[in-house]
Amino acid sequence: MKTQINFKSINQLAVPATISGIAEPLLSITDTAIVGNIPVNGLESLAAAGIVGSFLSMLIWVLGQTRSSISAIISQYLGAGKLKEVENLPAQAIFFNVSLSVVILLSTVFFIEDIFRLFEAKGKILELCVSYYAIRVWGFPLTLFTFAIFGIFRGLQNTFYPMIIALIGAVLNVILDFILVYGIEGWIPAMYLEGAAWASLISQAVMALSVFILLLKKTTIRLRLTFPLNKEINRLIVMSLNLFVRALALNAALIIAVREATALGDKYIGAHTIAINLWLFAAFFIDGYGAAGNSMGGKLLGAKDYDGLWKLAKKIIQYGLIVSVVIMLTGFVFYYSIGKLFSNETVVLETFYSIFFIMILGLPMNTLAFVYDGLFKGLGEMKYLRNVLLAATFLGFIPALYLGKFLGWGFYAIWIAFAVWMAIRGFSLVWKFRRKFRPLVQNL
């Protein structure tokens, strides 16, 4: 049956994907807002949460790329009517991915203080980083497992079940944050930053178990490891490795930004923690249309429906830009109110307000990058995505950041560099899509 490309079909995927996509940044934002208001060592706790959150996000994004590879292959086989041929592929991919994550997890435990010193953490901040990470890190394999199964559902054109799981995790995390961070008098002692870590870990465990049960009950795909290896395992590995390199380049930019903000002083890393969490929240909000492009694009490519693919690209970018404009207006209307949700430290808020407008103005450019990024993943164009991120990071972000630093722009340099980074990513993807697929379209 021909895939319908219209407002309803796109938003049936995009809206649930948006809700499920913001689960991880929402967990981080919740931690940031609650931790930033801790009455004891609040500023140091906020800085530690930001540093650890950045490091864990790097690990998750680097190793979580299997999700996109699984989604691309499954959606393409679904479009071609050959889904049976890849039903044993997800189990093989998840097994190797989660096994690798456990090895990495165990290896970081012995060097964790040295790792956080690379972020310029020291004194009380370093001490809090270590205690926070020691708990939160165990949720790392659980998150990778959850993301991989989300990829299976996305490939099957189903973003509803991941949305349900994401909502369960987000609501549970908020409830546990309040209980464990501040405590319940006479019942549970206040655990402060460690309480936030336990809240995240428990939520991640519940999400992993819930999504596994849904997969068993609602699909024909089983996670029994079987041999021989699926014929598509080599393509999946190559795609994942390209995304692995891409994620390293992406996280190089994020980590350098955290390091430079930390080096500027406590108020700067506190402000940067708030800003980057809001940036990621907006990114995943817009990325719902990228997820729709991912699912539908792969299916259309598998069916060789290039007219539908061109139409899909035009519509998802239009809808994404509308969402980004709404977010922009919200940001400007509630400019000062938003900051107060995350901290009661005046110096942190003043620093955050000084760069918040740069983040808001960059949202339309982010939309181009995130929406086409999702579409390209569904099309299996992982090599080009890798090259774009390498160029954007090492020829755009890093030179812009250190030029700004040399010119004395301070904290502004970090967020101007982010704007340059996203511009290169967005325009490169638009150019490539038009160049490759426009000649294949019959009815422009």
Order of alpha helices (4+ residues) and beta strands (2+ residues): alpha-alpha-alpha-alpha-alpha-alpha-alpha-alpha-alpha-alpha-alpha-alpha-alpha-alpha-alpha-alpha-alpha-alpha-alpha
